[in-house]
Amino acid sequence: MSDFSDIIIIGDTVETLKQYFSYNKDCDLSDIFFQLSRKMKIIHQNGMYVPVVDSDHIIVDNGFSFNDMSLSSDFVNDKKRNIEKLAKIFIGAFLSLETGFYDLSQVNDNWLLEHLDEINDTITADSYPRDYFDAVLLTHEDDYYCDYVEKIKNTSSLSNTLAYRKVLSSAGSKYYQDQSEMPVSTIEKKSAFINYLFYPILILSIVIVCFVIYICFSF
């Protein structure tokens, strides 16, 4: 079983996420969302769910966590609802935090779906995970944000590997076959240098050939 010692019951002195957002306008929303998603995943892995997911029932106490959890009698739907509610909270945070946090967790689903494109177009933050929110709210995928982040990291690593292989498959690739650990940027610089020298060498070769032919016919 996982350790749930950081999930406590709200008391008068415990700060909620709503209170935290009221004075933290420049916080790292992606990191907070990641922490809560990972803790929600642990709760679900133990066959439990979070009864109420909103900014009044998420606590800030040496990190971010949920104030309560319960055994689930309808785990599939409870899990999906938990993930969707958490996504709504953070769409609201990305949308409204600078002007005054507005919790979208209780907003009517139909209204949110009707305005999701408009909301997506309004949010300009580079860290805003539009693809993730579309997947959770439009196609109802039950993916955790923490898993989505890991997939992005793995995809990024794969892209770098593919970019390197693409360089190896181009003209002059034999020059790099022994340099499997060389960064892509270094390879690209050397490739550009080779291309830069190619035409001057070609022109010089043509001039030499023409000169040799001229000498031969002159005598």
N, C-alpha and C positions, 0 to 999 in steps of 0.2 A: 504494500500500500504506500501511496505517496504521502509526503508530509504536508498537512494542512494547517500547520501552526500559525501561518501568516494570514489566515482567513478568520476574522473575529467578528463578533457582534458589535454593531454600531452603538456607541455610547455618546453622552453629551460632549465629551472632549475629543472625539474622533472626527477628523476632517473628512468631508465627502469630496468626491470628484467635482461636483458642482461648485462647491466652495473653493476648491483649488483653482478651477478654471476662472473664477471670478476675479482673481488678481494675477494669474499667470497667463499673460497673453502671448509670450514668446517661447512657451514650452515646446518640447519635442513631441509632437502628437504621435508620430510614427513609433517612437520608443514606448510611450505609454500604452498605445494600442497593442504593440507587440507583447508587453508584459502581461496585460490582461488577457490577451488571446491565449498565451501559453498557459496561464493559470486556469483558464476555462477548459482548455484541452485536458489538463491533469484531472480536473473535477470530472469531466465526462469519461475519461479513461477508467475511473473508479465507479462508473455506473450511476453517477449523481448528476445533478443539474443545479443551476442558479435560479431560485424561484422568482426573483425580481431583478431585472437588469435595467437599471437606469442610473443617472448620475447622482441620485440621492442615496443609492444603495451600493455604490463603489467607494471604497475607503482609501485614504492616503495615510500610510503609517509605515515609514521606512520602505516605501515602494507602493505599488498600486495593486489592490486585490478586491475581492468580493466580500460582502459582509455576512453572507449566509449561503448554505447549500442544503439540498435535500435529496433523498432517494427518489428516483424517477419511476413512475408507473407507465410512462409512455416515452421511453428514452429517445426514439428516433425523432419524434416531433419536438420534444423538449430541447434536444440538442440543436435542431435547426432553428427554433425560436430564439434560443440563447445567442447563437451566432449572428442572426439577423438583427437582434436588438442591439448587440454590441456594435455592429456595423453602423446602425442608425445613429448611435451616440457620436461616433467619430465623424460621420458625414456632417452632422450638426456642428461639431467642433471645428472642422476644417472650414465650414461655411461661415460661422458666426463668431468665432473666438475673439477676433480683433475688435468687434463692435459690441460684444456682449453675448456670452455663450447661451445657445438655445439647444436644449435636448430634444432630438427628434425621435427618441426611442418610443414615445407614445403616439406619434403621428400616424394617422390613418394610412394603411399600406397603399391603397389606391391613389391617394393624393400624392404620396411620395413617388410612386412609379410614374405618375403623369408628369411630375416636375423633375424627374431624375436627370434627364438630358440638360435641362436648364441649369440645374444645380451643378452638374459636372462642368458645364461651360463657364460657370461663374467662378469656380474655385481654380485659382492659378498656382497654388503651391506646388513646387516640384515634387514634393514627397507625397502628394495626394495619390492614393492607389486606385484610380478610377476602374481599372480592369477588375480588381478584386471586388469592389462594391457592385459592379455590374453583374459579376458572376453570382454573388450571394443574393442580391435582391431581384435580379431579373430572371436568372435561370435557376435560382434556389439551390445552388451548390452549397454543401455544408463543409466548406474548407475553412480552416483557421487562418487568420492573418499571419501568425508565426510561421506556418507551413508555406504560405504564399511567399513570404520573404526569403525562405530558404530556397524555394524553387527559382526565384529571381536570381539569387546568388549563383546557383548551379548553372543556370542558363547563361549568365554572364561569363562564367569560367569556361563553359563549352564554346561560347562565341569566340573567346580569345584563342582557344585551341584550334577551332576551325579556321580562323583567320591565319594562323601560323601555317596550317596545312595548305591553305590556298596559295600562300607565298611559295611554299616548297614545290607546288605543282606547276608554277609558271616557268617561263624561259630562264635558263641560267640556274635552275634549282640545284643542280649538282654541287654548286659552289657552297650550298648551305647544308648539305646532307649530314655533315659531321657536327653541326651546331644545333642539336635538338633542344638545348636548354636556353638558346638565345632568345631574348624578348622580341616580340613582334616589331616594336618600334625600331630596334636596332637593325633587324632584317630589312625593314622598309628603307632605312637610310642607306644601307649598303646597296640595295637593289636600285635605288635612285641614282647612286654614284656610278654604278655600272652602266645604267642607261645614259647617263650624262657623258660618259667616255665613248660610248658606242659609235656615235656619228663622227666625231673627230677622227677616230681610228679608221673608220670605213673610208672617209674622204682621203686620208693620208695614204691608205692602201691603194686606192684608185689612182692617185697621183703617181705613186711609185710604179705601178703596172704600166701606166701610159708612158712614163719616162723610159722604162725598159724597152717598150715596144718602139718608141721613137729612136732610141740608140741603135736597136737592132736593124731597123729599116734605113737608118742614116748611113750605115756601113754596108 
